[in-house]
């Protein structure tokens, strides 16, 4: 899937993803549940990959 974003839309998407990444990281650090920790770590990795793609375009 390909879609185009304006510069303003890209910046807003980056800010939203960065905020979401912080929330996921906070929850990952706070939980003792190993399974949930692994899921959240994976989510964090995916968010970082998306952020890289948004930053490069």
Order of alpha helices (4+ residues) and beta strands (2+ residues): alpha-alpha
